[in-house]
Amino acid sequence: MIRTLTFSLVLMSTFTACNQKSSSDTVATKVILQDISVTEAAQLHSKGYVYIDLRTPREIANDGMIESAIAIDYRSADFEQQISKLPKSDKYIAYCASGGRSSMSLATFSKYKLEAYNMLGGYRAWKKTK
């Protein structure tokens, strides 16, 4: 009983703390970061969203890439700098070979206030639909 009550109090205080807004929360910045399917990615791309290919140059040379995608190697020393230079007015669909690197890259997109989506399954999943 005491354990349940203690857990409930901790849980309630966590929710209360999460619901409090700081002054920085009042700034209207729309940063969307989420996972989407290949089909959803294609629909967004048809609306002007930009594909960002995060694979290495070798991977791209061996496997190809989505037409019109911008190649930014996730493993390059200047990865973050390249992301920081992307126009904030554009919206992005990040992908890599299978979705791991692109999922991790969303933190960098967020840091620079860029709207970005992770294409689940990456280039491999995209290629299966073609």
N, C-alpha and C positions, 0 to 999 in steps of 0.2 A: 504494500500500500504506500509506504513512504517512498519507495523507488519510483512508483508510478506518479506520485505527486511531484517529486523532484524533477522527473523527466518532463512532466507537463509544464512546470514553471520555467524550466530551461527553454523548452520549445516555444512557450508564449513570449518569453523575453526576446528570443531570436526573431520571431515574426514581428514583434513590435519594433525592434531595431531596424529590421529590413524595410519597414514601411515608413520610417522617418525620412524626410527629404532634407538634403543639405542645400545650401544656396547654389551649389554648382549644378544641382539637378534641375533648376529652373531654366537653364539655358536650353533653347529649343534646338537640339542636335539630333538628327535622325540617323542613327547608325544601326543598320540591320545586319545581323550576322546569323545565318542559319544554314542548315543542310537542305539541299533540294535534289530531286531526282534528275536524271538526264532529260526526261520529257519536260519537266518544269524549266530546266536550264534552256532548252531549245525555245520554249515559249517566251522566256525573258529575253533571250538573245534576239528574237524576232521583234522585240519592242525596243531594241537599242542597247541592251546590256552588253558589256564587253567581256569576252573570255580572256582570262589570264592563265597561261600555261606555266606551271611552276616546275616542270621537269628540267632535267639537265640538258645541255645541248646534245649530248650523245643520245639520250633517250629520244629526243625529238628527231634527230638524224636517222635513228633506227626505225622509229615507229610512225613518224609523221606527226602532224598536229591539226587541230581544228582550224579551218580556214578563217582568217581574220583575227585569230587569237594573238595576244601580245605575249611573247616569251620573256619570263623573268625567272631565272634559276633560283629556286628556294635556297639552294646550298651556296650561292655566290656570296662573296664577302660584302657586296654592296646591295644585297637583297632589300634591306629595310630602306635604304636611300632611294632605290628605284620605286618602291611602293609609295614612298612619301611624295614623289614627283607626279604621281597619277592625278589627273584632274578630279577634284571633289565633285564636280557636276556630273560625272559619269557614275554608273553603277556596274558592279563587277561580278563575274562568275569565275571563281578560282577552281582550278583542277590540276591534278598531278596524275601519276600513273594509276593509283587505286583509291585515293582520297585521304591518305594520312597526312601528307605534307600540306595539302590545301586546307584541311581541317585546322591544322596548327597555325597556318598563315593568317587565319581570321583575326587573331590577336593583333597582328601588325596592321591589318586593314583598319581595325577598330582604333588603334593608337592614333592613326592619321585621319580619323573621322570619315572613313570611306565606307559606303554601303557595299557589302560583299556577301556572296553566297558560296557555299562549298558544294560542288557537284559530287554527290555520293557515287562511289565506284570509280571516279576519275575517268581518264582517257580510255581505259579498258572497257568500262561500262558503256561509254559513248560509242566506241568502235563496234560493239555488239549490236547496236541499233542501226548500223549502216549497212 
